[in-house]
Amino acid sequence: MNVYLKFYVSEKQRHHGEMLHEWLLEQAKKLGVPGGSAFRAIAGYGRHGHLHEETFFELAGEMPIQVEFVLDAGHADKLLEELRGHKLNLFYVRYAVE
């Protein structure tokens, strides 16, 4: 079974001094995940309801980034377990795909 796994992070979030979206991609690569992508949003709002839009006046680092993978369930479990070991509190979605 294949799984779609998508994480939502802020472009300013870091882990061990590295941009979090880059760190996530690197961790997945180390675990043998065949591919992943990161996409920067042009607008969005989160649980606090504050709308962020990509404009000249928007503060840098506030836009959401989606980091996504299509992978087998075993790799998804390994990646999530690795992230739990780092005690990261990340919002993500996971569902089966064909």
N, C-alpha and C positions, 0 to 999 in steps of 0.2 A: 504494500500500500504506500502510495506517495502522499506527502504532507506538504501543505503550504504553511510556512511559518513567517510571520511578519512582526517586527519589533518597531515600536514608536519611541524615538529618542529626540532630545533637543540638540540642535546643532552646536550648542556650547558645552554639552555634557562630555566629561572626560573620565577615563579610567586608567589608572597608573600613568597619568600624564599624556595619554594618547586620546584623540577624538574617539568617543564611544562607538560611533558607527564604523569607523575604521577598525577598532579593536574587535568588534563583533564579527566583521568579515574575516579578519585574521584568525580568530579562534575557530570559526567554522572551517576555514581552509586547513588548519592544523589537524582537525578531526576528520578530514577527508571528504567534506561536503563538496559536491561537484561544482557548485557555483552559487553566487549570491550577488545582490545588487543593493545600492542605497540610492534613494530618491529624495530630493529636497522639495518640500511643499511650497506652494506660492501663497497659500492662505490656510488658516485653520484656527480652531479653538480647542481647549482642553477642559479638564474637569472644573477649572476655576471660571470658565465662561468668558475669558478675555480673548477677543479676536486679534489675531496677528496676521498681517498681510505683508507681502513683499513690496515695500515702498521705500522711497528714499529716506523717510522719517522713521521707519521701523528700526528698533534697536538690534544691532547685530547679535546673532546667537540665539534668537528667540524662535526661529522657525523650526517646525518639526521635520525630522528626517525619518523615512521609512526604510528599514533594512529588511530585505525579504529573501527567502530561500524556498525552492521547491526541492524536496529531498525525501529519502525513504524514512519511514517511521523510526528505524533504529538510529540513524544519524540525528534526527530531531530530538530523540530522547537523550542521546549523548550530549548534544549541544546545550539543551536545557539543564541537564545535570551539571555540566561544566559551569554554566552561569550561576546556578544555585551555589556552587562552591565558592564563588567570588562574592556572594551575598549581594548581588545586584537586584534591585527592585525595579524590574522592567515590565512595562505593559506590552503584551503581545497577543496575537491571535494565532490559532492553529486549527486547521481543518483538513480533511481528506480531499484529495484532488485526483483527477485522472490526467 
